[in-house]
Every structure is written in structure tokens, then in C-alpha cells.
Amino acid sequence: MELLLILGATVAVFAYIGRTSMPASERLPLSSWRISDVARNAWLGLIVCAAQTPLDRTMEETFRPRP
């Protein structure tokens, strides 16, 4: 049961991140979300969180082994 709660909370967090990464004019109200909308927003949130940032590139260059 606890695992199901953790999984649901994780999906909800990624869906929230995905929803906020869209322009406000394209967002659906939460009351009209279907399962497919939750899945799409969670996938978008996962993509946003996994995207490389300039900080990631800087850290990779800094800690890359020197030949």
C-alpha cells in the first residue's frame, strides 16, 4: 500500500512539473483531466527533469578525465 502511495505521489509530482512547463493558454483545468492527460503531463515532466542544463554540461566538463 505504501509503495502505491509513493508511486502515485511521484506521478503527481511529474504531472505537475509537466503541466507548469506548458504555456498557461494550453493548460487544461485539473477538473477535466483524464488518465491520458495525467500520463502525458507526467511524461513531459520527466522529460523536463531529465533535460541537460548548462550546469550539467559544466559539471561534465569539469570532472571529465583528462587524457
Predicted model as a PDB file, atoms N, CA, C, CB and O in Angstrom, pLDDT in the B-factor column:
MODEL        1                                                                  
ATOM      1  N   MET A   1       0.819  -1.203   0.000  1.00 87.00           N  
ATOM      2  CA  MET A   1       0.000   0.000   0.000  1.00 87.00           C  
ATOM      3  C   MET A   1       0.861   1.265   0.000  1.00 87.00           C  
ATOM      4  CB  MET A   1      -0.931   0.000   1.207  1.00 87.00           C  
ATOM      5  O   MET A   1       0.565   2.238  -0.693  1.00 87.00           O  
ATOM      6  N   GLU A   2       1.934   1.224   0.796  1.00 91.00           N  
ATOM      7  CA  GLU A   2       2.809   2.407   0.862  1.00 91.00           C  
ATOM      8  C   GLU A   2       3.491   2.645  -0.479  1.00 91.00           C  
ATOM      9  CB  GLU A   2       3.871   2.238   1.974  1.00 91.00           C  
ATOM     10  O   GLU A   2       3.676   3.788  -0.899  1.00 91.00           O  
ATOM     11  N   LEU A   3       3.865   1.551  -1.149  1.00 93.00           N  
ATOM     12  CA  LEU A   3       4.509   1.693  -2.450  1.00 93.00           C  
ATOM     13  C   LEU A   3       3.568   2.342  -3.461  1.00 93.00           C  
ATOM     14  CB  LEU A   3       4.976   0.329  -2.963  1.00 93.00           C  
ATOM     15  O   LEU A   3       3.991   3.159  -4.280  1.00 93.00           O  
ATOM     16  N   LEU A   4       2.311   1.979  -3.400  1.00 93.00           N  
ATOM     17  CA  LEU A   4       1.314   2.570  -4.286  1.00 93.00           C  
ATOM     18  C   LEU A   4       1.154   4.070  -4.018  1.00 93.00           C  
ATOM     19  CB  LEU A   4      -0.032   1.856  -4.118  1.00 93.00           C  
ATOM     20  O   LEU A   4       1.000   4.854  -4.955  1.00 93.00           O  
ATOM     21  N   LEU A   5       1.190   4.464  -2.759  1.00 95.00           N  
ATOM     22  CA  LEU A   5       1.111   5.886  -2.411  1.00 95.00           C  
ATOM     23  C   LEU A   5       2.340   6.647  -2.909  1.00 95.00           C  
ATOM     24  CB  LEU A   5       0.969   6.057  -0.891  1.00 95.00           C  
ATOM     25  O   LEU A   5       2.224   7.762  -3.417  1.00 95.00           O  
ATOM     26  N   ILE A   6       3.500   6.044  -2.760  1.00 95.00           N  
ATOM     27  CA  ILE A   6       4.732   6.691  -3.227  1.00 95.00           C  
ATOM     28  C   ILE A   6       4.723   6.822  -4.748  1.00 95.00           C  
ATOM     29  CB  ILE A   6       5.974   5.892  -2.768  1.00 95.00           C  
ATOM     30  O   ILE A   6       5.096   7.861  -5.292  1.00 95.00           O  
ATOM     31  N   LEU A   7       4.295   5.764  -5.425  1.00 93.00           N  
ATOM     32  CA  LEU A   7       4.215   5.804  -6.879  1.00 93.00           C  
ATOM     33  C   LEU A   7       3.215   6.856  -7.352  1.00 93.00           C  
ATOM     34  CB  LEU A   7       3.830   4.433  -7.423  1.00 93.00           C  
ATOM     35  O   LEU A   7       3.495   7.597  -8.295  1.00 93.00           O  
ATOM     36  N   GLY A   8       2.057   6.927  -6.707  1.00 93.00           N  
ATOM     37  CA  GLY A   8       1.056   7.938  -7.062  1.00 93.00           C  
ATOM     38  C   GLY A   8       1.553   9.352  -6.826  1.00 93.00           C  
ATOM     39  O   GLY A   8       1.310  10.244  -7.639  1.00 93.00           O  
ATOM     40  N   ALA A   9       2.252   9.562  -5.709  1.00 94.00           N  
ATOM     41  CA  ALA A   9       2.799  10.888  -5.423  1.00 94.00           C  
ATOM     42  C   ALA A   9       3.874  11.269  -6.438  1.00 94.00           C  
ATOM     43  CB  ALA A   9       3.377  10.932  -4.002  1.00 94.00           C  
ATOM     44  O   ALA A   9       3.968  12.428  -6.841  1.00 94.00           O  
ATOM     45  N   THR A  10       4.677  10.300  -6.847  1.00 93.00           N  
ATOM     46  CA  THR A  10       5.721  10.565  -7.842  1.00 93.00           C  
ATOM     47  C   THR A  10       5.111  10.950  -9.183  1.00 93.00           C  
ATOM     48  CB  THR A  10       6.628   9.339  -8.011  1.00 93.00           C  
ATOM     49  O   THR A  10       5.556  11.902  -9.823  1.00 93.00           O  
ATOM     50  N   VAL A  11       4.104  10.218  -9.601  1.00 93.00           N  
ATOM     51  CA  VAL A  11       3.423  10.544 -10.867  1.00 93.00           C  
ATOM     52  C   VAL A  11       2.778  11.921 -10.762  1.00 93.00           C  
ATOM     53  CB  VAL A  11       2.349   9.467 -11.219  1.00 93.00           C  
ATOM     54  O   VAL A  11       2.825  12.699 -11.714  1.00 93.00           O  
ATOM     55  N   ALA A  12       2.176  12.229  -9.616  1.00 92.00           N  
ATOM     56  CA  ALA A  12       1.538  13.536  -9.432  1.00 92.00           C  
ATOM     57  C   ALA A  12       2.561  14.666  -9.511  1.00 92.00           C  
ATOM     58  CB  ALA A  12       0.804  13.587  -8.086  1.00 92.00           C  
ATOM     59  O   ALA A  12       2.284  15.713 -10.095  1.00 92.00           O  
ATOM     60  N   VAL A  13       3.729  14.462  -8.934  1.00 93.00           N  
ATOM     61  CA  VAL A  13       4.770  15.497  -8.983  1.00 93.00           C  
ATOM     62  C   VAL A  13       5.239  15.712 -10.419  1.00 93.00           C  
ATOM     63  CB  VAL A  13       5.967  15.111  -8.083  1.00 93.00           C  
ATOM     64  O   VAL A  13       5.363  16.853 -10.866  1.00 93.00           O  
ATOM     65  N   PHE A  14       5.500  14.629 -11.142  1.00 92.00           N  
ATOM     66  CA  PHE A  14       5.930  14.777 -12.531  1.00 92.00           C  
ATOM     67  C   PHE A  14       4.826  15.387 -13.392  1.00 92.00           C  
ATOM     68  CB  PHE A  14       6.351  13.424 -13.101  1.00 92.00           C  
ATOM     69  O   PHE A  14       5.116  16.175 -14.292  1.00 92.00           O  
ATOM     70  N   ALA A  15       3.574  15.038 -13.132  1.00 91.00           N  
ATOM     71  CA  ALA A  15       2.464  15.633 -13.879  1.00 91.00           C  
ATOM     72  C   ALA A  15       2.360  17.133 -13.599  1.00 91.00           C  
ATOM     73  CB  ALA A  15       1.139  14.933 -13.522  1.00 91.00           C  
ATOM     74  O   ALA A  15       2.075  17.919 -14.502  1.00 91.00           O  
ATOM     75  N   TYR A  16       2.590  17.520 -12.358  1.00 90.00           N  
ATOM     76  CA  TYR A  16       2.559  18.947 -12.010  1.00 90.00           C  
ATOM     77  C   TYR A  16       3.687  19.694 -12.723  1.00 90.00           C  
ATOM     78  CB  TYR A  16       2.677  19.138 -10.475  1.00 90.00           C  
ATOM     79  O   TYR A  16       3.476  20.782 -13.258  1.00 90.00           O  
ATOM     80  N   ILE A  17       4.880  19.106 -12.728  1.00 89.00           N  
ATOM     81  CA  ILE A  17       6.015  19.743 -13.411  1.00 89.00           C  
ATOM     82  C   ILE A  17       5.734  19.849 -14.904  1.00 89.00           C  
ATOM     83  CB  ILE A  17       7.324  18.947 -13.166  1.00 89.00           C  
ATOM     84  O   ILE A  17       6.005  20.882 -15.515  1.00 89.00           O  
ATOM     85  N   GLY A  18       5.195  18.792 -15.491  1.00 87.00           N  
ATOM     86  CA  GLY A  18       4.853  18.827 -16.910  1.00 87.00           C  
ATOM     87  C   GLY A  18       3.787  19.853 -17.221  1.00 87.00           C  
ATOM     88  O   GLY A  18       3.841  20.522 -18.253  1.00 87.00           O  
ATOM     89  N   ARG A  19       2.817  19.979 -16.331  1.00 87.00           N  
ATOM     90  CA  ARG A  19       1.735  20.958 -16.543  1.00 87.00           C  
ATOM     91  C   ARG A  19       2.272  22.377 -16.472  1.00 87.00           C  
ATOM     92  CB  ARG A  19       0.614  20.767 -15.500  1.00 87.00           C  
ATOM     93  O   ARG A  19       1.902  23.221 -17.288  1.00 87.00           O  
ATOM     94  N   THR A  20       3.139  22.650 -15.508  1.00 86.00           N  
ATOM     95  CA  THR A  20       3.657  24.008 -15.362  1.00 86.00           C  
ATOM     96  C   THR A  20       4.679  24.369 -16.430  1.00 86.00           C  
ATOM     97  CB  THR A  20       4.274  24.175 -14.002  1.00 86.00           C  
ATOM     98  O   THR A  20       4.995  25.546 -16.603  1.00 86.00           O  
ATOM     99  N   SER A  21       5.203  23.376 -17.154  1.00 83.00           N  
ATOM    100  CA  SER A  21       6.164  23.703 -18.205  1.00 83.00           C  
ATOM    101  C   SER A  21       5.481  24.146 -19.495  1.00 83.00           C  
ATOM    102  CB  SER A  21       7.054  22.509 -18.482  1.00 83.00           C  
ATOM    103  O   SER A  21       6.150  24.603 -20.423  1.00 83.00           O  
ATOM    104  N   MET A  22       4.165  24.015 -19.564  1.00 82.00           N  
ATOM    105  CA  MET A  22       3.403  24.457 -20.742  1.00 82.00           C  
ATOM    106  C   MET A  22       2.974  25.914 -20.566  1.00 82.00           C  
ATOM    107  CB  MET A  22       2.156  23.548 -20.968  1.00 82.00           C  
ATOM    108  O   MET A  22       2.866  26.397 -19.439  1.00 82.00           O  
ATOM    109  N   PRO A  23       2.732  26.610 -21.667  1.00 82.00           N  
ATOM    110  CA  PRO A  23       2.146  27.948 -21.554  1.00 82.00           C  
ATOM    111  C   PRO A  23       0.747  27.861 -20.929  1.00 82.00           C  
ATOM    112  CB  PRO A  23       2.076  28.634 -22.950  1.00 82.00           C  
ATOM    113  O   PRO A  23       0.031  26.880 -21.128  1.00 82.00           O  
ATOM    114  N   ALA A  24       0.379  28.866 -20.194  1.00 81.00           N  
ATOM    115  CA  ALA A  24      -0.905  28.855 -19.483  1.00 81.00           C  
ATOM    116  C   ALA A  24      -2.090  28.720 -20.429  1.00 81.00           C  
ATOM    117  CB  ALA A  24      -1.056  30.119 -18.662  1.00 81.00           C  
ATOM    118  O   ALA A  24      -3.115  28.153 -20.051  1.00 81.00           O  
ATOM    119  N   SER A  25      -1.969  29.225 -21.639  1.00 80.00           N  
ATOM    120  CA  SER A  25      -3.087  29.151 -22.583  1.00 80.00           C  
ATOM    121  C   SER A  25      -3.353  27.723 -23.060  1.00 80.00           C  
ATOM    122  CB  SER A  25      -2.813  30.046 -23.780  1.00 80.00           C  
ATOM    123  O   SER A  25      -4.456  27.428 -23.520  1.00 80.00           O  
ATOM    124  N   GLU A  26      -2.354  26.824 -22.957  1.00 79.00           N  
ATOM    125  CA  GLU A  26      -2.512  25.449 -23.421  1.00 79.00           C  
ATOM    126  C   GLU A  26      -2.898  24.477 -22.315  1.00 79.00           C  
ATOM    127  CB  GLU A  26      -1.244  24.987 -24.062  1.00 79.00           C  
ATOM    128  O   GLU A  26      -3.191  23.315 -22.596  1.00 79.00           O  
ATOM    129  N   ARG A  27      -2.904  24.924 -21.066  1.00 81.00           N  
ATOM    130  CA  ARG A  27      -3.186  24.033 -19.941  1.00 81.00           C  
ATOM    131  C   ARG A  27      -4.676  23.747 -19.812  1.00 81.00           C  
ATOM    132  CB  ARG A  27      -2.661  24.637 -18.644  1.00 81.00           C  
ATOM    133  O   ARG A  27      -5.511  24.638 -19.969  1.00 81.00           O  
ATOM    134  N   LEU A  28      -4.989  22.502 -19.527  1.00 80.00           N  
ATOM    135  CA  LEU A  28      -6.363  22.119 -19.224  1.00 80.00           C  
ATOM    136  C   LEU A  28      -6.615  22.321 -17.731  1.00 80.00           C  
ATOM    137  CB  LEU A  28      -6.639  20.643 -19.640  1.00 80.00           C  
ATOM    138  O   LEU A  28      -5.698  22.165 -16.925  1.00 80.00           O  
ATOM    139  N   PRO A  29      -7.837  22.665 -17.359  1.00 84.00           N  
ATOM    140  CA  PRO A  29      -8.128  22.725 -15.923  1.00 84.00           C  
ATOM    141  C   PRO A  29      -8.002  21.328 -15.303  1.00 84.00           C  
ATOM    142  CB  PRO A  29      -9.553  23.305 -15.675  1.00 84.00           C  
ATOM    143  O   PRO A  29      -8.303  20.328 -15.954  1.00 84.00           O  
ATOM    144  N   LEU A  30      -7.564  21.267 -14.062  1.00 79.00           N  
ATOM    145  CA  LEU A  30      -7.352  19.975 -13.409  1.00 79.00           C  
ATOM    146  C   LEU A  30      -8.621  19.141 -13.341  1.00 79.00           C  
ATOM    147  CB  LEU A  30      -6.813  20.183 -12.017  1.00 79.00           C  
ATOM    148  O   LEU A  30      -8.557  17.912 -13.372  1.00 79.00           O  
ATOM    149  N   SER A  31      -9.760  19.787 -13.252  1.00 82.00           N  
ATOM    150  CA  SER A  31     -11.018  19.043 -13.127  1.00 82.00           C  
ATOM    151  C   SER A  31     -11.387  18.299 -14.410  1.00 82.00           C  
ATOM    152  CB  SER A  31     -12.143  19.990 -12.748  1.00 82.00           C  
ATOM    153  O   SER A  31     -12.219  17.393 -14.373  1.00 82.00           O  
ATOM    154  N   SER A  32     -10.790  18.659 -15.530  1.00 83.00           N  
ATOM    155  CA  SER A  32     -11.128  17.998 -16.788  1.00 83.00           C  
ATOM    156  C   SER A  32     -10.044  17.018 -17.251  1.00 83.00           C  
ATOM    157  CB  SER A  32     -11.365  19.037 -17.862  1.00 83.00           C  
ATOM    158  O   SER A  32     -10.094  16.540 -18.385  1.00 83.00           O  
ATOM    159  N   TRP A  33      -9.060  16.712 -16.382  1.00 83.00           N  
ATOM    160  CA  TRP A  33      -8.006  15.777 -16.746  1.00 83.00           C  
ATOM    161  C   TRP A  33      -8.545  14.362 -16.838  1.00 83.00           C  
ATOM    162  CB  TRP A  33      -6.866  15.841 -15.741  1.00 83.00           C  
ATOM    163  O   TRP A  33      -9.375  13.949 -16.028  1.00 83.00           O  
ATOM    164  N   ARG A  34      -8.065  13.616 -17.836  1.00 90.00           N  
ATOM    165  CA  ARG A  34      -8.317  12.181 -17.942  1.00 90.00           C  
ATOM    166  C   ARG A  34      -7.009  11.466 -17.638  1.00 90.00           C  
ATOM    167  CB  ARG A  34      -8.869  11.788 -19.367  1.00 90.00           C  
ATOM    168  O   ARG A  34      -5.981  12.113 -17.437  1.00 90.00           O  
ATOM    169  N   ILE A  35      -7.038  10.165 -17.602  1.00 91.00           N  
ATOM    170  CA  ILE A  35      -5.824   9.391 -17.341  1.00 91.00           C  
ATOM    171  C   ILE A  35      -4.761   9.683 -18.402  1.00 91.00           C  
ATOM    172  CB  ILE A  35      -6.144   7.882 -17.305  1.00 91.00           C  
ATOM    173  O   ILE A  35      -3.573   9.763 -18.088  1.00 91.00           O  
ATOM    174  N   SER A  36      -5.183   9.840 -19.643  1.00 90.00           N  
ATOM    175  CA  SER A  36      -4.212  10.120 -20.701  1.00 90.00           C  
ATOM    176  C   SER A  36      -3.552  11.490 -20.509  1.00 90.00           C  
ATOM    177  CB  SER A  36      -4.893  10.054 -22.074  1.00 90.00           C  
ATOM    178  O   SER A  36      -2.378  11.661 -20.836  1.00 90.00           O  
ATOM    179  N   ASP A  37      -4.296  12.460 -19.984  1.00 88.00           N  
ATOM    180  CA  ASP A  37      -3.711  13.782 -19.705  1.00 88.00           C  
ATOM    181  C   ASP A  37      -2.684  13.697 -18.583  1.00 88.00           C  
ATOM    182  CB  ASP A  37      -4.811  14.794 -19.334  1.00 88.00           C  
ATOM    183  O   ASP A  37      -1.631  14.330 -18.648  1.00 88.00           O  
ATOM    184  N   VAL A  38      -2.995  12.915 -17.558  1.00 90.00           N  
ATOM    185  CA  VAL A  38      -2.046  12.727 -16.455  1.00 90.00           C  
ATOM    186  C   VAL A  38      -0.779  12.051 -16.979  1.00 90.00           C  
ATOM    187  CB  VAL A  38      -2.685  11.880 -15.310  1.00 90.00           C  
ATOM    188  O   VAL A  38       0.331  12.465 -16.644  1.00 90.00           O  
ATOM    189  N   ALA A  39      -0.941  11.021 -17.792  1.00 91.00           N  
ATOM    190  CA  ALA A  39       0.220  10.315 -18.338  1.00 91.00           C  
ATOM    191  C   ALA A  39       1.052  11.231 -19.226  1.00 91.00           C  
ATOM    192  CB  ALA A  39      -0.226   9.081 -19.130  1.00 91.00           C  
ATOM    193  O   ALA A  39       2.280  11.228 -19.143  1.00 91.00           O  
ATOM    194  N   ARG A  40       0.388  12.016 -20.076  1.00 89.00           N  
ATOM    195  CA  ARG A  40       1.126  12.931 -20.963  1.00 89.00           C  
ATOM    196  C   ARG A  40       1.885  13.982 -20.154  1.00 89.00           C  
ATOM    197  CB  ARG A  40       0.160  13.624 -21.952  1.00 89.00           C  
ATOM    198  O   ARG A  40       3.047  14.267 -20.445  1.00 89.00           O  
ATOM    199  N   ASN A  41       1.243  14.553 -19.149  1.00 89.00           N  
ATOM    200  CA  ASN A  41       1.902  15.568 -18.340  1.00 89.00           C  
ATOM    201  C   ASN A  41       3.017  14.968 -17.490  1.00 89.00           C  
ATOM    202  CB  ASN A  41       0.888  16.269 -17.451  1.00 89.00           C  
ATOM    203  O   ASN A  41       4.050  15.606 -17.288  1.00 89.00           O  
ATOM    204  N   ALA A  42       2.821  13.753 -16.991  1.00 92.00           N  
ATOM    205  CA  ALA A  42       3.886  13.095 -16.229  1.00 92.00           C  
ATOM    206  C   ALA A  42       5.086  12.812 -17.134  1.00 92.00           C  
ATOM    207  CB  ALA A  42       3.369  11.780 -15.592  1.00 92.00           C  
ATOM    208  O   ALA A  42       6.230  12.990 -16.718  1.00 92.00           O  
ATOM    209  N   TRP A  43       4.832  12.372 -18.366  1.00 90.00           N  
ATOM    210  CA  TRP A  43       5.924  12.120 -19.312  1.00 90.00           C  
ATOM    211  C   TRP A  43       6.657  13.420 -19.645  1.00 90.00           C  
ATOM    212  CB  TRP A  43       5.382  11.467 -20.604  1.00 90.00           C  
ATOM    213  O   TRP A  43       7.886  13.442 -19.712  1.00 90.00           O  
ATOM    214  N   LEU A  44       5.915  14.487 -19.849  1.00 88.00           N  
ATOM    215  CA  LEU A  44       6.529  15.784 -20.127  1.00 88.00           C  
ATOM    216  C   LEU A  44       7.346  16.262 -18.928  1.00 88.00           C  
ATOM    217  CB  LEU A  44       5.453  16.822 -20.486  1.00 88.00           C  
ATOM    218  O   LEU A  44       8.435  16.811 -19.098  1.00 88.00           O  
ATOM    219  N   GLY A  45       6.829  16.059 -17.726  1.00 88.00           N  
ATOM    220  CA  GLY A  45       7.572  16.428 -16.522  1.00 88.00           C  
ATOM    221  C   GLY A  45       8.852  15.632 -16.377  1.00 88.00           C  
ATOM    222  O   GLY A  45       9.873  16.171 -15.949  1.00 88.00           O  
ATOM    223  N   LEU A  46       8.812  14.360 -16.728  1.00 88.00           N  
ATOM    224  CA  LEU A  46      10.009  13.526 -16.681  1.00 88.00           C  
ATOM    225  C   LEU A  46      11.038  14.013 -17.691  1.00 88.00           C  
ATOM    226  CB  LEU A  46       9.655  12.056 -16.947  1.00 88.00           C  
ATOM    227  O   LEU A  46      12.233  14.035 -17.397  1.00 88.00           O  
ATOM    228  N   ILE A  47      10.588  14.398 -18.868  1.00 87.00           N  
ATOM    229  CA  ILE A  47      11.496  14.930 -19.893  1.00 87.00           C  
ATOM    230  C   ILE A  47      12.119  16.242 -19.421  1.00 87.00           C  
ATOM    231  CB  ILE A  47      10.745  15.144 -21.232  1.00 87.00           C  
ATOM    232  O   ILE A  47      13.316  16.466 -19.602  1.00 87.00           O  
ATOM    233  N   VAL A  48      11.304  17.106 -18.816  1.00 85.00           N  
ATOM    234  CA  VAL A  48      11.818  18.388 -18.317  1.00 85.00           C  
ATOM    235  C   VAL A  48      12.872  18.155 -17.244  1.00 85.00           C  
ATOM    236  CB  VAL A  48      10.670  19.259 -17.757  1.00 85.00           C  
ATOM    237  O   VAL A  48      13.909  18.817 -17.241  1.00 85.00           O  
ATOM    238  N   CYS A  49      12.618  17.226 -16.338  1.00 86.00           N  
ATOM    239  CA  CYS A  49      13.576  16.957 -15.260  1.00 86.00           C  
ATOM    240  C   CYS A  49      14.846  16.281 -15.755  1.00 86.00           C  
ATOM    241  CB  CYS A  49      12.930  16.095 -14.200  1.00 86.00           C  
ATOM    242  O   CYS A  49      15.905  16.446 -15.150  1.00 86.00           O  
ATOM    243  N   ALA A  50      14.761  15.526 -16.838  1.00 84.00           N  
ATOM    244  CA  ALA A  50      15.927  14.799 -17.348  1.00 84.00           C  
ATOM    245  C   ALA A  50      16.740  15.614 -18.347  1.00 84.00           C  
ATOM    246  CB  ALA A  50      15.484  13.509 -17.994  1.00 84.00           C  
ATOM    247  O   ALA A  50      17.822  15.187 -18.748  1.00 84.00           O  
ATOM    248  N   ALA A  51      16.245  16.766 -18.752  1.00 80.00           N  
ATOM    249  CA  ALA A  51      16.945  17.574 -19.761  1.00 80.00           C  
ATOM    250  C   ALA A  51      18.255  18.106 -19.197  1.00 80.00           C  
ATOM    251  CB  ALA A  51      16.055  18.747 -20.240  1.00 80.00           C  
ATOM    252  O   ALA A  51      18.350  18.477 -18.027  1.00 80.00           O  
ATOM    253  N   GLN A  52      19.251  18.131 -20.056  1.00 76.00           N  
ATOM    254  CA  GLN A  52      20.541  18.665 -19.630  1.00 76.00           C  
ATOM    255  C   GLN A  52      20.475  20.181 -19.565  1.00 76.00           C  
ATOM    256  CB  GLN A  52      21.665  18.214 -20.583  1.00 76.00           C  
ATOM    257  O   GLN A  52      19.903  20.834 -20.438  1.00 76.00           O  
ATOM    258  N   THR A  53      21.057  20.714 -18.538  1.00 77.00           N  
ATOM    259  CA  THR A  53      21.116  22.159 -18.336  1.00 77.00           C  
ATOM    260  C   THR A  53      22.558  22.618 -18.533  1.00 77.00           C  
ATOM    261  CB  THR A  53      20.591  22.555 -16.915  1.00 77.00           C  
ATOM    262  O   THR A  53      23.463  21.785 -18.593  1.00 77.00           O  
ATOM    263  N   PRO A  54      22.784  23.905 -18.633  1.00 77.00           N  
ATOM    264  CA  PRO A  54      24.174  24.381 -18.731  1.00 77.00           C  
ATOM    265  C   PRO A  54      25.018  23.939 -17.533  1.00 77.00           C  
ATOM    266  CB  PRO A  54      24.200  25.910 -18.842  1.00 77.00           C  
ATOM    267  O   PRO A  54      26.217  23.697 -17.679  1.00 77.00           O  
ATOM    268  N   LEU A  55      24.403  23.832 -16.348  1.00 71.00           N  
ATOM    269  CA  LEU A  55      25.142  23.378 -15.176  1.00 71.00           C  
ATOM    270  C   LEU A  55      25.607  21.933 -15.358  1.00 71.00           C  
ATOM    271  CB  LEU A  55      24.276  23.506 -13.912  1.00 71.00           C  
ATOM    272  O   LEU A  55      26.728  21.589 -14.985  1.00 71.00           O  
ATOM    273  N   ASP A  56      24.744  21.086 -15.933  1.00 72.00           N  
ATOM    274  CA  ASP A  56      25.132  19.697 -16.187  1.00 72.00           C  
ATOM    275  C   ASP A  56      26.336  19.633 -17.121  1.00 72.00           C  
ATOM    276  CB  ASP A  56      23.956  18.911 -16.787  1.00 72.00           C  
ATOM    277  O   ASP A  56      27.271  18.868 -16.884  1.00 72.00           O  
ATOM    278  N   ARG A  57      26.310  20.431 -18.174  1.00 73.00           N  
ATOM    279  CA  ARG A  57      27.427  20.425 -19.124  1.00 73.00           C  
ATOM    280  C   ARG A  57      28.704  20.940 -18.459  1.00 73.00           C  
ATOM    281  CB  ARG A  57      27.088  21.283 -20.363  1.00 73.00           C  
ATOM    282  O   ARG A  57      29.787  20.411 -18.711  1.00 73.00           O  
ATOM    283  N   THR A  58      28.589  21.945 -17.629  1.00 73.00           N  
ATOM    284  CA  THR A  58      29.755  22.483 -16.937  1.00 73.00           C  
ATOM    285  C   THR A  58      30.346  21.452 -15.996  1.00 73.00           C  
ATOM    286  CB  THR A  58      29.386  23.746 -16.167  1.00 73.00           C  
ATOM    287  O   THR A  58      31.565  21.294 -15.929  1.00 73.00           O  
ATOM    288  N   MET A  59      29.481  20.745 -15.262  1.00 70.00           N  
ATOM    289  CA  MET A  59      29.964  19.719 -14.338  1.00 70.00           C  
ATOM    290  C   MET A  59      30.633  18.578 -15.105  1.00 70.00           C  
ATOM    291  CB  MET A  59      28.803  19.178 -13.479  1.00 70.00           C  
ATOM    292  O   MET A  59      31.647  18.045 -14.654  1.00 70.00           O  
ATOM    293  N   GLU A  60      30.078  18.199 -16.256  1.00 73.00           N  
ATOM    294  CA  GLU A  60      30.683  17.145 -17.051  1.00 73.00           C  
ATOM    295  C   GLU A  60      32.062  17.565 -17.549  1.00 73.00           C  
ATOM    296  CB  GLU A  60      29.780  16.783 -18.227  1.00 73.00           C  
ATOM    297  O   GLU A  60      32.993  16.760 -17.538  1.00 73.00           O  
ATOM    298  N   GLU A  61      32.205  18.812 -17.984  1.00 74.00           N  
ATOM    299  CA  GLU A  61      33.491  19.294 -18.468  1.00 74.00           C  
ATOM    300  C   GLU A  61      34.503  19.400 -17.338  1.00 74.00           C  
ATOM    301  CB  GLU A  61      33.327  20.642 -19.149  1.00 74.00           C  
ATOM    302  O   GLU A  61      35.689  19.133 -17.536  1.00 74.00           O  
ATOM    303  N   THR A  62      34.042  19.790 -16.155  1.00 71.00           N  
ATOM    304  CA  THR A  62      34.932  19.969 -15.027  1.00 71.00           C  
ATOM    305  C   THR A  62      35.490  18.637 -14.534  1.00 71.00           C  
ATOM    306  CB  THR A  62      34.208  20.680 -13.902  1.00 71.00           C  
ATOM    307  O   THR A  62      36.679  18.528 -14.232  1.00 71.00           O  
ATOM    308  N   PHE A  63      34.638  17.640 -14.456  1.00 71.00           N  
ATOM    309  CA  PHE A  63      35.039  16.365 -13.872  1.00 71.00           C  
ATOM    310  C   PHE A  63      35.346  15.287 -14.899  1.00 71.00           C  
ATOM    311  CB  PHE A  63      33.970  15.879 -12.961  1.00 71.00           C  
ATOM    312  O   PHE A  63      35.471  14.112 -14.552  1.00 71.00           O  
ATOM    313  N   ARG A  64      35.468  15.679 -16.150  1.00 73.00           N  
ATOM    314  CA  ARG A  64      35.824  14.719 -17.199  1.00 73.00           C  
ATOM    315  C   ARG A  64      37.297  14.347 -17.031  1.00 73.00           C  
ATOM    316  CB  ARG A  64      35.552  15.311 -18.631  1.00 73.00           C  
ATOM    317  O   ARG A  64      38.136  15.219 -16.803  1.00 73.00           O  
ATOM    318  N   PRO A  65      37.613  13.057 -17.142  1.00 73.00           N  
ATOM    319  CA  PRO A  65      39.037  12.659 -17.031  1.00 73.00           C  
ATOM    320  C   PRO A  65      39.872  13.274 -18.133  1.00 73.00           C  
ATOM    321  CB  PRO A  65      39.178  11.133 -17.076  1.00 73.00           C  
ATOM    322  O   PRO A  65      39.459  13.299 -19.292  1.00 73.00           O  
ATOM    323  N   ARG A  66      41.015  13.757 -17.786  1.00 69.00           N  
ATOM    324  CA  ARG A  66      41.940  14.358 -18.747  1.00 69.00           C  
ATOM    325  C   ARG A  66      42.768  13.266 -19.410  1.00 69.00           C  
ATOM    326  CB  ARG A  66      42.860  15.398 -18.055  1.00 69.00           C  
ATOM    327  O   ARG A  66      43.239  12.354 -18.729  1.00 69.00           O  
ATOM    328  N   PRO A  67      42.955  13.341 -20.722  1.00 66.00           N  
ATOM    329  CA  PRO A  67      43.781  12.325 -21.401  1.00 66.00           C  
ATOM    330  C   PRO A  67      45.252  12.493 -21.114  1.00 66.00           C  
ATOM    331  CB  PRO A  67      43.559  12.377 -22.895  1.00 66.00           C  
ATOM    332  O   PRO A  67      46.070  11.720 -21.611  1.00 66.00           O  
TER     333      PRO A  67                                                      
ENDMDL                                                                          
END                                                                             
